[in-house]
Amino acid sequence: QHDAAFCLELKSSYENDFESLKSWGYDVFSFTDNELIFKFILMLHHFNLIEKFKIPVENLKSFLGVIRDNYRQNPYHNFFHAFDVSQTIFSFLTTFEGHRFFTPIDILALLIGGICHDVDHPGLTNTYQIATVSNLALQYNDRSVLENHHTSTTFRILKSESCDILKNLTVEQKREFRKLVCKSLIETDLTIHFAFINRFKQRLEQNTKLDSKTPEDREISLIMILKCSDISNVSKPWQLAKKWSDKVCDEMFLQGDIEKKQNLTVATHMDRTKAEPAKNTSNFIDFVVAPIYELLEKMIPETEKCVNFTKENRKILDNLTQQSLTKPKTEAEVLTPRRASKTRIVKNDSAETLSKTINTTNTQSNLSSSVNPNVSNKQVEQIKDTNSEINNTTTNIIEEQVNFFSDGETVPSTTEIETSDMNDCNKVLPTMKRSLSTDVLTTIHNLNDNKIAGNSLNKSINSMNRIQKKKNTNIDNNNNNKYTSLYIAVQNGHIEICRLLIEKG
């Protein structure tokens, strides 16, 4: 009788809330966490999942309450972000007709995965956890540590009798649900983002449409929807995108403050005295969001609207970047932290917190150790010293908010290159390639700041800047410029291009 009464309440609320709930640009900050729990149940109700899988209502409410309580009060990685990702998934499935790719068990896994995908996130990145050798770094051997922890936490909660929403599923349905949730949550690790993009591209290049009857196609489509929802903030209407961007910055700056107190190396985008938030977000759009959203549009043409919002936001960010360049920060603006915005989360002290520390994958490229014979022993020693410093700071190639270092210059079209410049670069670039073996992102940071680069590298930077301005052709095809492509990729922060060039030798 209780379940029947609750279902009647659901139907009544559903009629009033459905249109807004499926909208692109849903403002989660207008509601309390308890209201969002009820709205999540409405999403399940829309697809008739509660009835189809005989999910006990009390178990469902208990499960969502415990999941909510295990999200911490971080500026960004909190229950409001979790619900936002779930609602974005719901929008993809309804407004953009993405449901046509999936079975009911797929949709259940997708929505539950969305609400659980960052559960018990400590607000400190994987990089920090690995650098400090935290308990979770040890538990998961530095591999997709956060993502493994979120997944494990989810299923530990589901295993509790009062939270078991899967109790009436068949053995096969439970097995399929677990497989989909595990795979999709691990794929939210941005260090394997480009590998997924390549897999999805290869699937689309087979010249056959994604087939909802094929388990492999459903699985890769499900991962695509979750990943795009997880990084969707920048593709929402500007006022909403700006709110989320501020929260990301709040969380990163708090980590930067902690790292400074612990004498750890602070990434530029996490240092409140050095970061350029608008520029960082623009680069996040260019190198992370735009490529995968282009593929999403091929999968679901109706998502062109999302792509357009992203482009509009990119223009606004460009304007903000230009304004920040012409308006230097005052000392007070640099030194005064912006207060982290508070979220209205009601914590249940009795809820079990399964773990309180985190880590992430520290992917290092396997690079050739060959050195150009024209490089002097002194230059080699300079690079070794650089490597030694870099090895002491295990900075991840990609963080929750990817930071790229790009001067944003437009390269004039000309084929003229000074021979002296090219000779300088050919001498030093093989050694720089070797230095990249420790960590691409840290190397980019250090080279751009000219803090630990030797004189030869500084000279090479100046030479390559001149080359970059004089040439706008595919340098990779010029045999005389063997390492030029790698250098320009480094200077502009094209991390995946660096990896590919290195792999190609």
C-alpha positions in Angstrom: 0.0 0.0 0.0 2.9 2.4 0.8 4.5 1.7 -2.6 1.1 2.2 -4.3 0.7 5.6 -2.6 4.2 6.6 -3.5 3.6 5.7 -7.1 0.5 7.9 -7.2 2.6 10.7 -5.9 5.2 10.0 -8.6 2.6 10.2 -11.4 1.2 13.5 -10.1 4.7 15.1 -9.9 5.8 13.6 -13.2 3.1 15.4 -15.1 4.3 18.7 -13.6 8.0 18.2 -13.7 8.7 16.1 -16.9 9.1 19.0 -19.4 11.6 20.9 -17.2 13.4 17.7 -16.0 14.3 16.7 -19.6 15.5 20.2 -20.5 19.1 21.1 -21.5 20.2 23.6 -19.0 18.4 22.3 -15.9 19.5 24.4 -12.9 20.1 21.9 -10.0 21.0 24.7 -7.7 17.3 25.7 -7.4 16.5 22.6 -5.4 17.5 20.9 -2.1 19.2 17.5 -2.2 16.1 15.8 -0.9 14.1 17.3 -3.8 16.7 16.1 -6.2 16.4 12.6 -4.9 12.7 12.6 -5.6 13.4 14.0 -9.1 15.9 11.2 -9.8 13.2 8.7 -8.9 10.9 10.5 -11.4 13.5 9.8 -14.1 13.4 6.1 -13.3 9.6 6.3 -13.3 9.6 7.8 -16.8 11.2 4.7 -18.3 9.0 2.4 -16.1 12.2 0.9 -14.5 10.8 0.7 -11.0 7.9 -1.4 -12.1 9.8 -3.4 -14.7 12.6 -4.5 -12.4 10.3 -4.6 -9.3 12.6 -2.2 -7.4 11.3 -1.9 -3.8 10.5 1.8 -3.2 11.9 1.8 0.4 15.2 0.2 -0.8 15.4 2.8 -3.6 14.9 5.7 -1.2 17.4 4.2 1.2 20.0 3.6 -1.5 19.7 7.2 -2.9 19.9 8.6 0.6 23.1 6.7 1.4 24.6 7.6 -1.9 23.8 11.2 -1.2 25.3 11.0 2.3 28.5 9.5 0.9 29.1 12.5 -1.4 31.2 15.1 0.4 30.7 18.8 0.6 33.2 19.7 -2.0 32.7 22.9 -4.1 32.3 20.8 -7.3 32.4 17.0 -6.7 29.3 16.8 -4.6 25.8 15.4 -4.9 24.6 18.3 -7.0 27.2 17.5 -9.6 26.1 13.8 -9.4 22.5 14.7 -10.0 23.4 17.2 -12.8 25.2 14.4 -14.6 22.2 12.1 -14.2 19.8 14.8 -15.4 22.0 15.4 -18.4 21.9 11.7 -19.2 18.1 11.9 -18.9 18.1 14.9 -21.3 20.2 12.9 -23.8 17.8 10.0 -23.6 14.6 12.0 -23.9 15.0 15.4 -25.5 17.6 14.1 -27.9 16.0 10.7 -28.4 19.1 8.8 -27.2 16.9 6.1 -25.6 16.5 4.4 -29.0 20.0 2.9 -28.6 19.4 1.1 -25.3 17.5 -1.6 -23.5 15.8 -1.1 -20.1 18.8 -2.6 -18.2 21.1 -0.3 -20.1 19.1 2.7 -19.1 19.0 1.6 -15.5 22.8 1.1 -15.4 23.3 4.5 -17.1 21.1 6.5 -14.7 22.4 4.7 -11.6 26.0 5.1 -12.9 25.4 8.8 -13.3 24.2 9.4 -9.8 27.0 7.3 -8.3 29.9 8.1 -10.6 31.8 10.4 -8.2 30.6 9.0 -4.8 32.9 9.7 -1.9 35.1 12.0 -4.0 37.5 13.8 -1.5 37.9 17.0 -3.6 41.6 16.1 -4.2 42.7 14.8 -7.5 44.2 11.5 -8.4 47.5 13.2 -9.0 47.6 14.4 -5.4 46.7 11.0 -4.1 49.4 9.3 -6.0 52.0 11.9 -5.1 51.2 11.4 -1.4 50.9 7.6 -1.7 47.5 7.5 -0.1 45.7 4.4 1.0 43.6 4.3 -2.2 46.7 4.8 -4.4 48.1 1.7 -2.7 44.8 -0.2 -3.0 44.4 0.4 -6.7 48.0 0.5 -7.7 47.8 4.1 -9.1 45.4 3.0 -11.9 42.2 4.9 -12.3 42.1 5.1 -8.5 39.2 7.5 -8.1 37.1 5.8 -10.7 37.8 2.4 -9.1 36.9 3.8 -5.7 33.6 5.3 -6.9 32.7 2.0 -8.5 33.6 -0.1 -5.5 31.8 2.2 -3.2 28.6 2.0 -5.3 28.5 -1.8 -5.2 29.4 -2.0 -1.5 26.3 0.2 -0.8 24.2 -1.9 -3.2 25.2 -5.0 -1.3 23.6 -3.7 1.9 20.2 -5.3 2.4 18.4 -2.1 3.0 19.9 -0.5 -0.2 19.6 -3.5 -2.5 17.6 -2.2 -5.4 18.7 -5.1 -7.6 17.2 -7.9 -5.4 14.5 -8.8 -7.9 16.7 -8.8 -11.0 17.6 -12.1 -12.5 21.2 -13.4 -12.2 21.8 -12.5 -15.8 20.4 -9.0 -15.4 22.5 -8.4 -12.3 25.6 -9.5 -14.2 24.9 -7.2 -17.1 24.1 -4.3 -14.8 27.4 -4.6 -12.9 29.4 -5.0 -16.1 27.9 -1.8 -17.6 28.3 0.3 -14.5 31.9 -0.9 -13.9 33.0 -0.3 -17.5 31.3 3.1 -17.8 32.5 4.5 -14.5 36.1 3.5 -15.2 35.9 5.3 -18.6 35.2 8.6 -16.8 39.0 8.7 -16.1 40.2 11.5 -18.3 43.7 9.9 -18.7 42.0 7.3 -21.0 39.7 9.8 -22.6 41.6 9.9 -26.0 41.8 6.1 -26.2 38.0 6.0 -26.0 37.6 8.7 -28.6 39.9 6.6 -30.9 37.8 3.5 -30.3 34.6 5.3 -31.0 36.0 6.9 -34.2 37.0 3.4 -35.4 33.5 2.1 -34.8 31.9 5.0 -36.8 34.4 4.5 -39.6 32.9 1.0 -40.2 30.2 2.6 -42.3 27.4 0.9 -40.5 25.0 2.6 -38.1 25.3 1.8 -34.4 23.0 -1.2 -33.8 20.9 -1.3 -30.6 20.6 -5.1 -31.1 24.4 -5.5 -30.8 25.7 -5.6 -27.1 29.0 -4.1 -28.2 27.4 -1.1 -29.8 25.0 -0.5 -26.9 28.0 -0.6 -24.5 30.1 1.9 -26.4 27.1 4.2 -26.8 26.3 4.0 -23.1 29.9 5.0 -22.2 29.7 7.8 -24.7 26.5 9.2 -23.1 28.0 9.0 -19.6 31.3 10.6 -20.6 29.6 13.5 -22.4 27.3 14.1 -19.5 30.2 14.1 -17.0 31.9 17.0 -18.9 28.8 18.7 -20.1 29.0 21.8 -17.9 30.8 23.9 -20.6 28.0 23.0 -23.2 25.2 24.3 -21.0 23.7 27.9 -21.3 26.4 30.4 -20.3 25.0 31.5 -16.9 24.8 27.8 -15.8 28.2 27.0 -17.4 29.8 29.9 -15.5 28.4 28.6 -12.1 29.9 25.2 -12.7 33.2 26.7 -13.9 33.5 28.8 -10.7 33.0 25.6 -8.6 35.7 23.7 -10.5 38.1 26.6 -9.8 37.1 26.7 -6.1 38.0 23.1 -5.7 41.2 23.2 -7.7 42.4 26.3 -5.8 41.7 24.6 -2.5 43.9 21.7 -3.5 46.6 24.1 -4.6 46.5 25.7 -1.2 46.9 22.3 0.5 49.8 21.4 -1.8 51.6 24.6 -1.0 51.3 23.9 2.7 52.7 20.4 2.1 55.6 21.8 -0.1 54.3 19.9 -3.1 54.5 21.2 -6.6 51.4 23.1 -7.6 50.1 22.9 -11.1 49.6 26.4 -12.6 45.9 25.9 -13.1 45.5 25.1 -9.4 47.5 28.0 -8.2 45.1 30.9 -7.4 47.9 33.4 -7.9 48.8 32.2 -11.4 45.7 30.5 -13.0 43.8 31.9 -15.9 40.4 30.2 -15.5 38.8 31.4 -18.7 41.8 30.3 -20.8 42.0 26.9 -19.0 38.3 26.3 -19.7 38.7 27.3 -23.3 41.5 24.8 -23.7 39.4 22.2 -21.9 36.7 22.8 -24.6 39.1 22.7 -27.5 41.0 19.5 -26.5 38.6 17.5 -24.4 35.0 18.5 -25.0 34.8 19.5 -28.6 36.4 16.3 -30.1 34.0 14.0 -28.2 30.9 16.2 -28.8 31.6 16.1 -32.5 31.4 12.3 -32.4 28.3 12.5 -30.2 26.6 14.7 -32.9 27.4 11.9 -35.4 25.8 9.4 -33.1 22.8 11.6 -32.2 22.4 14.4 -34.8 19.9 16.2 -32.5 22.8 17.1 -30.1 23.9 19.8 -32.5 22.2 22.2 -30.0 24.7 21.1 -27.4 27.6 21.7 -29.7 26.3 25.2 -30.6 26.1 26.1 -26.9 29.7 25.0 -26.5 30.8 27.2 -29.4 29.0 30.2 -28.0 30.6 29.7 -24.6 34.0 29.4 -26.2 33.5 32.9 -27.7 32.5 34.3 -24.4 35.6 32.8 -22.8 37.8 34.2 -25.5 36.5 37.7 -24.6 37.1 37.1 -20.9 40.6 36.0 -21.6 41.3 39.1 -23.6 39.9 41.3 -20.9 42.1 39.6 -18.3 45.1 40.2 -20.4 44.4 44.0 -20.6 43.4 44.3 -17.0 46.2 43.1 -14.6 45.2 41.6 -11.3 45.6 43.8 -8.2 47.6 42.4 -5.4 44.4 42.0 -3.4 42.7 40.1 -6.2 45.7 37.7 -6.4 46.1 37.1 -2.7 42.4 37.0 -1.6 40.8 33.5 -2.1 37.3 33.5 -3.5 35.0 31.9 -1.1 33.9 28.4 -2.2 30.2 28.4 -2.8 28.2 26.3 -0.4 25.9 23.5 -1.4 22.9 22.5 0.6 23.7 18.9 1.5 22.1 17.2 4.5 24.7 14.7 5.8 23.7 11.7 7.7 26.3 11.1 10.3 25.2 7.4 10.7 25.8 6.7 7.0 28.9 4.6 6.4 31.7 6.4 4.8 33.6 3.7 3.0 36.9 5.6 2.4 38.3 9.1 2.6 41.3 9.2 0.3 41.8 9.1 -3.4 44.2 8.7 -6.3 44.5 8.5 -10.0 46.4 7.0 -12.8 49.8 8.4 -13.5 50.3 7.5 -17.1 53.9 7.7 -18.4 54.7 7.4 -22.0 57.2 4.8 -23.2 59.6 6.9 -25.2 62.7 6.2 -27.1 65.9 6.9 -25.2 67.9 7.6 -28.4 69.8 10.9 -28.4 70.9 12.9 -31.4 74.7 12.6 -31.6 74.9 16.3 -32.2 73.8 17.1 -28.6 76.6 17.9 -26.2 77.2 16.0 -23.0 76.5 19.2 -21.2 73.0 19.5 -22.8 72.3 15.8 -21.9 73.3 16.5 -18.3 70.9 19.5 -18.2 68.1 17.3 -19.4 68.9 14.7 -16.8 68.8 17.3 -14.1 65.4 18.4 -15.5 64.2 14.8 -15.4 65.3 14.5 -11.8 63.2 17.5 -10.8 60.2 16.3 -12.8 60.4 12.9 -11.3 59.9 14.4 -7.9 56.5 15.8 -8.9 54.2 13.2 -10.3 51.9 15.5 -12.2 49.1 13.8 -14.3 48.8 14.4 -18.0 45.1 15.2 -17.6 43.3 16.3 -14.5 39.6 16.9 -13.8 40.1 20.2 -15.5 42.7 19.8 -18.2 45.3 22.7 -18.2 47.0 23.3 -21.5 49.7 25.9 -22.2 49.1 27.7 -25.5 50.1 31.2 -26.5 47.1 31.4 -28.8 49.0 33.0 -31.7 47.9 32.8 -35.3 50.7 31.4 -37.4 51.3 33.3 -40.7 51.3 31.3 -43.9 54.9 31.2 -45.3 57.4 28.5 -46.1 60.5 30.4 -45.2 62.6 29.0 -42.3 65.9 30.2 -41.1 68.5 27.5 -41.3 70.1 28.6 -38.0 66.8 28.2 -36.2 66.3 24.7 -37.7 69.8 23.6 -36.7 69.3 24.8 -33.2 66.1 22.9 -32.9 67.4 19.7 -34.4 70.2 19.6 -31.9 68.1 19.9 -28.8 64.8 18.3 -29.6 65.9 14.7 -29.5 67.0 15.4 -25.9 63.8 17.2 -25.1 62.0 14.1 -26.4 63.9 12.1 -23.9 62.9 14.5 -21.1 59.2 14.0 -22.1 59.5 10.4 -20.9 58.9 11.5 -17.3 55.8 13.6 -17.7 54.5 15.6 -20.7 52.4 18.1 -18.9 55.1 19.0 -16.3 57.6 19.4 -19.1 55.3 21.8 -20.9 54.8 23.7 -17.7 58.5 24.0 -17.0 59.5 24.9 -20.6 56.9 27.6 -20.9 57.9 29.1 -17.6 61.6 28.8 -18.4 62.2 27.9 -14.8 64.3 24.8 -15.1 65.1 24.6 -18.8 68.8 24.8 -19.7 70.2 27.5 -21.9 70.1 25.2 -24.9 66.3 24.6 -24.4 65.7 28.3 -24.0 67.5 28.9 -27.3 65.5 26.2 -28.9 62.2 27.7 -27.7 63.1 31.1 -29.2 64.1 29.4 -32.5 60.9 27.4 -32.6 58.7 30.3 -31.9 60.2 32.1 -34.9 59.6 28.9 -37.0 56.1 28.5 -35.8 55.3 32.1 -36.9 56.8 31.5 -40.3 55.3 28.2 -41.3 51.7 27.0 -41.5 52.1 23.7 -43.3 52.1 20.1 -42.2 55.6 20.1 -40.8 55.3 16.4 -40.0 55.8 15.7 -43.8 59.1 17.5 -43.9 61.9 15.0 -43.3 64.4 17.7 -42.4 62.2 18.8 -39.5 62.1 15.5 -37.8 61.3 16.8 -34.3 59.5 20.0 -35.1 56.1 18.6 -34.9 56.8 17.2 -31.5 58.1 20.5 -30.3 55.1 22.5 -31.6 52.8 20.0 -30.0 54.6 20.5 -26.7 54.5 24.3 -27.0 50.8 24.3 -27.7 49.8 21.7 -25.2 48.5 19.1 -27.6 49.1 16.2 -25.2 47.6 13.4 -27.3 49.6 14.6 -30.4 52.7 14.3 -28.3 51.9 10.8 -27.4 51.2 9.8 -31.0 54.3 11.4 -32.4 56.4 9.7 -29.7 54.8 6.3 -30.5 55.6 6.9 -34.2 59.2 7.4 -33.2 
